[in-house]
Amino acid sequence: GLRGADFLEASLLESYDFGEVVFLIGHGNNGADGLAIARHLTNRGHRCRAFILFPDETSSEENEVQLKMAHLYGVKVSEIRSVESLDTYFTQTQSDYLVIDGVLGTGIRLPLSNYLFDLIEVVNRHASYTVAIDIATGITGSEGQISSTAIKADLTLAIGLPKVGHYVSAGARHTGDVVVIDAGFPHKVLDVGDRYLLTHDLVYDRAFERSRFAHKNSFGHTLLVGGSQGLTGALLMASEAALKCGTGLVTAATWTPNYGELVSRVIPEIMTGVIPTEREEVGDILQDLSRYDSIVIGPGLGRHEKARAAVVEVLNNFYGPVVVDADAIRVLNLKDDLEIFQNRKGPTIFTPHVGEFAGLVNRSVEEVLEDPLGYLREFVDETNSCLILKGPCTYLGFPNGKTFINYFPNDGMASGGSGDVLAGILGGMVAQYMPERPVSGIFEDKEMIYHSLCLGVVSHTLAGKHAASRMGVRAMTAGSIIESLSDAFKELSDEQNRELEG
């Protein structure tokens, strides 16, 4: 309660007068937190009114304690027995309302009662600014699901840690900004688990682990395969992104009929090649794969049978990391190709958006959206692959059991080519990590691969942020993201330096 009061006072109440601060209080510990915040704010001179929404139901022990203390500190407490009375309050007292949602917490059971449904609709209609305590009412804490409606928060005060429900399914659209307030939990509790919010401090060391005395071969060689007729741009953007994220050497390969277009458009720093289509060519090319440190296959590749054959050949014959993107995902199927995924000696990194992933696992888009982390974990465990499920909130799943959530909605990145740029960055990042491999080709340390993938997603996100800031979300393009990679790495460097100095 004290931490919540501190934040609300400093961030909202010192700069704007809402009149009475409205607290909606349920009968559980979420309501107790709301009463505690109201008590501290009232003690500092702010006008607070707490509406008890379930006056005839048994409250938790902590809720009863906090209600008695709220009365003693002078909080105005009113009992609500009908939604109409709350609606009347909103329409007759003042113009702007700061509403603090302390109705239900993470343990909600759906569906909502008719009373709660109507109450939520009234709050969403009248509140000028809504702050949810721990999680907005109507959202499940672990899945982010709603049944019919939920409080639409502008800000959520997460107690101790963010909740998965803040970032998945409908929860992401009802949570608003998330601020974590210290609840005094023991560090030994906070430091364990297998789900993480992908923050900048997790990738600092990987971002700047480079020697000034290195040469081009020190930073890896990435091969990018794709670019069918009319889609050469996808391959070019992925290749340039791989180069601009620090990869030592980059080669782009396309189909023979499209090779002339590729050469005419490619920048001089990128080498070029041809995808083999005849059986006698395949053997020679496959022997050459050992000179690459990573392969990205899929940007603009096409979805015909030859495209599928090329993807399967790479997965079966290359022992290093393979980023499987775009069309390469479309030509595969979990049911038919599971053995290929399971038998790979090197890491396989799938980078689908929700639609591509749904097709890969033979599910509907709606099913995946309801439980993205569940389907992600199932796929990773079954295939022993890495999965980067792209979207406004991107989810990363690794075979070591860890899941990362990268939450940074940016509608400027909802533009053709943004995914190709990410694929190129990921391929370049894993190429720059040069793991020692035994003769069998099995990587001894995949953890650094996973770390490099996290860095790739963060740098892509930050570049998109800088592109949007410089050009605006409507005018930015995938090329703008590539141009902004230098800003992304500078931001990471500056943040790391500030942390070290602090």
GIURDA-V878199 format. One record per run of one state. SS is the DSSP state (@ for helix, = for strand, . for the rest). FROM is the first residue (numbers start at 1). LEN is the number of residues. If there is no record, write none. Layout:
{{SS	FROM	LEN} {SS	FROM	LEN}}
This chain:
{{.	1	1} {@	2	12} {.	14	7} {=	21	5} {.	26	3} {@	29	15} {.	44	4} {=	48	5} {.	53	8} {@	61	12} {.	73	3} {=	76	4} {.	80	3} {@	83	10} {.	93	5} {=	98	5} {.	103	11} {@	114	13} {.	127	2} {=	129	5} {.	134	21} {=	155	5} {.	160	4} {@	164	3} {.	167	4} {@	171	4} {.	175	2} {=	177	5} {.	182	5} {@	187	4} {.	191	4} {=	195	3} {.	198	2} {@	200	3} {.	203	1} {@	204	4} {.	208	8} {@	216	4} {.	220	1} {=	221	5} {.	226	6} {@	232	13} {.	245	4} {=	249	6} {.	255	1} {@	256	10} {.	266	5} {=	271	4} {.	275	4} {@	279	13} {.	292	2} {=	294	4} {.	298	7} {@	305	13} {.	318	3} {=	321	4} {.	325	2} {@	327	4} {.	331	3} {@	334	10} {.	344	4} {=	348	3} {.	351	2} {=	353	1} {@	354	7} {.	361	4} {@	365	6} {.	371	1} {@	372	12} {.	384	2} {=	386	5} {.	391	2} {=	393	5} {.	398	5} {=	403	5} {.	408	3} {@	411	3} {.	414	4} {@	418	15} {.	433	4} {=	437	1} {.	438	5} {=	443	1} {.	444	3} {@	447	25} {.	472	6} {@	478	6} {.	484	1} {@	485	17} {.	502	1}}
